[in-house]
Amino acid sequence: MGESANALLKILEEPPPNTSLILVTDKKSALLPTVISRCQPIIFSALSLENIRMIMENDGIDNTLAAQAAIVAGGNVHLAKEIANYSTNDILAEAEALAKSMTRVDEKGWRDFINSNAMIASRKPEKFKFNIYLLQLWFHQAYRMKAEDNTYQLLPEITKSLEKFNDIYPKADLSEINKVLEETTESLVRNLYIPLTLTNLLITIQELLKGKIPISVA
């Protein structure tokens, strides 16, 4: 792994003459910061819900399940296929539960959130990343509702909870919250101390829910 990373970095720093290198990923958080810093990022638009649904149906996934997974995945076809292995209702319920545990100002709740997710990050990093994605899903759906994007209406199971959330946090910077969650996923690649990372996450989220400039724990 180390030798491969060093070889890639050397090629990026000193590419052969008349050569263009294209590195494609749908998980930026899985790339080393040293690799990202040597690349010119080009962000492609997410696939439409209809395109993802058609791709999944071509793979033999039921029409209804394909449509629901496409909505929940928000343009990520690989994630949509992963979600299709679960009940959509279970996915949404877990996303809601995680969001509530993180936004609630409760010492014991926060301690449980930090301890449980730090353990998951250590033992099952892919599950940790999936939990963070579920949080991103929740806040993204809240953003859609606030922006009057009617897509959220296709997920009636959480509509009332999203409405209540937006009523409680009318000034929440939902876009910035999504960035903070993405940075939390990157902490695994960077081998940061996860309990401290999660503590920073909880504090930062509280500030962003109020529409304030976040602070962090040193």
C-alpha positions in Angstrom: 0.0 0.0 0.0 2.8 2.4 1.0 4.9 1.6 -2.1 1.8 2.0 -4.4 0.9 5.4 -2.9 4.5 6.6 -3.3 4.6 5.5 -6.9 1.3 7.3 -7.6 2.6 10.5 -6.0 5.8 10.3 -8.0 3.9 10.0 -11.3 1.6 12.9 -10.3 4.6 15.1 -9.4 6.6 14.1 -12.5 4.3 12.9 -15.2 5.8 11.5 -18.5 6.0 14.1 -21.3 2.8 14.7 -23.3 0.8 12.7 -20.8 -2.5 13.5 -19.0 -3.5 11.4 -16.0 -7.1 11.1 -15.1 -8.0 9.8 -11.6 -11.7 9.0 -11.2 -13.4 8.3 -7.9 -16.9 8.6 -6.4 -15.3 8.6 -2.9 -13.0 11.6 -2.6 -12.7 10.8 1.2 -10.9 7.6 0.3 -8.0 9.4 -1.4 -4.9 10.5 0.5 -4.7 14.3 1.1 -1.3 14.2 -0.6 -2.9 12.8 -3.7 -5.8 15.3 -3.7 -3.4 18.2 -3.3 -1.6 17.2 -6.5 -4.7 17.0 -8.6 -7.0 19.5 -10.4 -10.5 18.5 -9.2 -13.2 18.4 -11.8 -16.7 17.7 -10.3 -19.2 15.9 -12.5 -22.9 16.3 -11.9 -24.7 13.5 -10.1 -26.7 11.1 -12.2 -30.4 11.8 -12.5 -32.8 9.7 -10.5 -34.2 8.3 -13.7 -30.7 7.2 -15.0 -29.9 5.5 -11.7 -33.3 3.7 -11.6 -32.7 2.4 -15.2 -29.2 1.2 -14.4 -30.5 -0.7 -11.3 -33.4 -2.2 -13.2 -31.0 -3.4 -15.9 -29.2 -5.2 -13.0 -32.4 -7.0 -12.1 -33.5 -4.8 -9.2 -37.3 -4.3 -8.7 -38.7 -1.1 -10.1 -40.1 0.2 -6.8 -36.9 -0.6 -4.9 -34.7 0.9 -7.6 -36.7 4.1 -7.5 -36.6 4.4 -3.7 -32.8 3.6 -3.6 -32.1 6.1 -6.3 -33.8 8.9 -4.3 -32.0 8.0 -1.1 -28.6 7.7 -2.8 -28.9 11.2 -4.2 -27.1 10.5 -7.6 -24.6 7.9 -6.4 -25.3 4.7 -8.3 -22.9 2.6 -6.3 -24.5 3.7 -3.1 -27.9 3.1 -4.6 -27.0 -0.5 -5.2 -25.7 -0.9 -1.7 -28.9 0.6 -0.3 -31.0 -1.8 -2.4 -29.7 -4.6 -0.1 -31.6 -3.0 2.8 -35.2 -2.0 3.5 -35.6 1.7 2.5 -37.6 2.3 5.6 -34.9 0.9 7.8 -32.3 3.1 6.1 -34.4 6.2 6.6 -35.2 5.3 10.2 -31.5 4.8 11.0 -30.6 8.1 9.3 -33.2 9.9 11.5 -32.0 8.2 14.7 -28.4 9.2 14.0 -29.4 12.8 13.2 -31.4 13.0 16.4 -28.6 11.6 18.6 -26.1 14.1 17.1 -28.2 17.2 17.2 -29.6 16.6 20.7 -27.6 18.5 23.4 -27.3 15.6 25.9 -24.1 14.7 27.7 -24.8 11.0 28.0 -26.2 10.9 24.4 -23.1 12.6 23.0 -20.8 10.3 25.0 -22.6 7.3 23.7 -22.5 8.7 20.1 -18.7 9.3 20.4 -17.9 5.9 22.0 -20.0 3.8 19.8 -18.9 5.4 16.5 -15.3 5.5 17.5 -15.5 1.7 18.1 -17.2 1.2 14.8 -14.5 3.3 13.0 -11.9 1.1 14.5 -13.5 -2.3 13.9 -15.8 -1.7 10.9 -14.6 1.5 9.0 -17.0 0.9 6.1 -19.9 0.9 8.5 -18.6 4.1 10.0 -18.5 5.7 6.6 -22.0 4.5 5.9 -23.3 6.0 9.2 -21.7 9.3 8.1 -23.4 9.0 4.8 -26.8 8.4 6.5 -26.3 11.7 8.4 -25.5 13.4 5.1 -28.6 11.9 3.6 -30.7 13.4 6.5 -29.3 16.9 6.2 -29.4 16.8 2.4 -33.1 16.0 2.5 -33.7 18.8 5.0 -31.9 21.1 2.6 -34.1 19.9 -0.3 -37.2 20.7 1.8 -35.9 24.2 2.7 -35.0 24.9 -0.9 -38.5 23.7 -2.0 -37.1 20.9 -4.1 -40.1 18.5 -4.2 -37.8 15.4 -4.4 -38.0 15.0 -0.7 -41.8 14.4 -1.0 -40.9 11.0 -2.5 -39.8 10.0 1.0 -43.0 10.5 3.0 -41.6 8.3 5.9 -39.5 11.2 7.1 -41.3 14.3 5.8 -42.9 15.2 9.1 -39.6 14.8 10.9 -37.8 17.0 8.3 -40.5 19.7 8.7 -40.0 19.6 12.5 -36.2 19.8 12.1 -36.4 22.8 9.8 -38.8 24.5 12.2 -36.5 24.0 15.1 -33.3 25.1 13.2 -34.4 27.7 10.6 -30.9 29.2 10.4 -29.0 26.0 10.0 -26.2 26.0 7.5 -27.0 22.7 6.0 -24.5 22.9 3.1 -21.6 23.5 5.5 -22.8 20.7 7.7 -22.5 18.3 4.7 -18.9 19.5 4.2 -18.1 18.9 7.9 -19.5 15.3 7.6 -17.3 14.7 4.5 -14.3 15.9 6.5 -15.2 13.5 9.2 -15.1 10.6 6.8 -11.7 11.8 5.6 -10.4 11.5 9.1 -10.2 7.7 8.7 -7.8 8.0 5.8 -5.7 10.6 7.6 -5.5 8.4 10.7 -6.8 11.1 13.1 -7.9 10.4 16.6 -11.5 9.5 16.0 -13.0 10.4 19.5 -11.6 13.9 19.2 -12.8 14.1 15.6 -16.3 13.1 16.7 -16.2 15.6 19.6 -15.3 18.4 17.1 -18.1 17.2 14.8 -20.7 17.5 17.5 -19.6 20.9 18.7 -19.3 22.2 15.1 -22.8 20.8 14.2 -24.3 22.7 17.1 -22.8 26.0 15.9 -23.9 25.4 12.3 -27.4 24.5 13.4 -27.6 28.0 14.9 -26.1 29.6 11.7 -22.9 30.5 13.5 -19.3 30.3 12.5 -18.1 27.0 14.1 -15.4 26.6 16.7 -13.3 23.4 17.3 -11.5 21.6 20.1 -7.7 21.9 19.8 
